[in-house]
């Protein structure tokens, strides 16, 4: 069941990129959604390592 506190992100993706995403996610035993979340987390980790931690406001603005 979906967590109502989580945000939803819809993106358009070209067929070649879509196929390759699914290929890689299957290779690593993840869903495509899981692979995208993994890649986002890795990028955030790398960014914060080089630029410093991103502070989260007490009440984040809705985007």
N, C-alpha and C positions, 0 to 999 in steps of 0.2 A: 504494500500500500504506500502511496505517495505521502511524504511528509509535507503537511500544509505550510510549514515554516520555510521550506526551501523555495528558492526562486526558480523559475522556468526560463530557459534560454532556447529560442528557436533560431536555427541558422539554415541558410540555403547552401548547398554543397554540390559541386559538379559531379557527374557520374564517375569519372576516373578517381577523384579524390575519395568519394564515397566507397568505391570498391576497395581501394588501398587501405582505407581506415578499417573496414571490416576484415580484410585479410590480416592486418597487423593485430587487431584486437583478438581474432580467433587464434592466431599464433601464440599470443600470451595468455590465452584462456580467459579473456575478459569480454564483456559486451562492448559494443561500440560506445555506448554511453560511459561505461567504466573506463575505457581507453581515453576518451576525451577528458574525463575528470582527472585521470592520472597525469595526462600531459599538461593540463592547466596547473595542477598542483606542483609539478616539476618546474614549470616556468615561474610560478610565484616564488618557489624556494630559491631558484637561481637569481631572480630579481632582488629579493630581500637579502641574499648573501652579498650581492655587489652594491646595492643601494641603501640597505637598511630596512628594518622591519616596517611594514605598513601598519599604521595605527588604525584601529577600528573605532569609530565614534560610538558612544553609548547607544544612540538611536540612529542607526544608519538611514540615510535618505533612500527613498524608494526609487529604483531605476528601471 
